[in-house]
Amino acid sequence: MLLRVREAELIGVRGTLYPRPGRPGPADDDALVLRHSPDERFVVARQAVRQLCDITVAAFAAAAS
């Protein structure tokens, strides 16, 4: 599927969230952390998470069986 997107606002990241200093616990390897969250400083991002707005489908190819 090919999409045309007019806006793709960054709303967060997915990655490894480490505990805040002074708080014990393991790291969360697959955390979704939204922008402007207090946890934003403690995440090592792997993927950007975007909200797609004003989308048009430009092309669609059916899956081959």
C-alpha positions in Angstrom: 0.0 0.0 0.0 1.3 3.4 -1.0 0.1 6.3 1.1 0.4 10.1 0.6 0.5 11.8 4.0 0.3 15.6 4.4 1.1 15.5 8.1 3.1 13.0 10.2 3.4 14.4 13.7 5.9 12.7 16.0 3.9 11.6 19.1 6.5 9.4 20.8 9.1 6.7 20.5 9.3 2.9 21.1 12.5 1.6 22.7 14.1 0.5 25.9 12.9 2.4 29.0 15.4 2.4 31.9 14.2 3.0 35.5 14.6 6.5 36.9 17.6 7.0 39.2 16.8 5.7 42.7 14.0 3.4 41.5 15.0 -0.2 41.3 13.7 -2.5 38.6 14.6 -4.0 35.2 14.5 -2.0 32.0 11.4 -2.4 29.8 12.7 -3.5 26.4 9.6 -2.6 24.4 8.1 0.6 25.9 6.0 3.2 24.2 6.9 6.6 25.6 4.9 9.6 24.5 6.5 13.0 23.8 6.6 15.4 26.8 6.3 12.4 29.2 8.5 12.5 32.3 10.0 9.2 31.1 11.2 10.7 27.8 14.7 11.3 29.2 15.1 7.6 30.3 14.4 5.9 27.0 16.8 4.7 24.3 14.6 5.0 21.1 14.5 2.4 18.3 11.5 3.6 16.4 9.7 6.9 16.0 5.9 6.8 16.5 4.0 9.2 14.2 0.3 10.1 13.8 -0.6 10.2 10.2 -3.1 12.9 9.2 -4.8 13.8 5.9 -4.0 10.4 4.2 -4.7 9.4 0.6 -4.2 5.9 -0.7 -2.1 6.3 -3.8 -1.7 2.6 -4.7 -2.9 -0.7 -3.4 -1.4 -4.1 -4.4 -3.2 -7.3 -3.3 -1.0 -9.9 -1.6 0.1 -12.8 -3.8 -1.2 -16.2 -2.8 
